[in-house]
Amino acid sequence: MVTTISDKKLKGLIKESVREVFKTEVARLRALIVPDISAREQKDIEKHYGTPKRKKAKSYSLRV
């Protein structure tokens, strides 16, 4: 069975796939750059600046 697909459709699929991979890799790199802090440091930050006024809008779990 032979499947045919137009050049335009194939190009669109490839673009979308590359975009998804790029987005995932950028998120992974950002996660690596963010420094880890201890519970003590977090407490100190909250003591000085208070706790956040709103809940986080989005959160992602990445395996690094």
C-alpha positions, 0 to 999 in steps of 0.5 A: 500500500502506497500512501501519498502526501502533498509536499505542503502537508509533509512540510507542515507536519515536519515543521510541527514536529520540529517545533514540539521537539524544540519546545521540549528541549528549551524547557529542559535547558531552562530547568537545568539553568535554574539553581536548586535551593534548600528548604532553609534558603526558601524559608529565608526568601519567604521571610524577606519577600513574603509568599507569592500572592497568586498560584502558579499559572503553569507547571511542567514536570521534566525528567532531566 
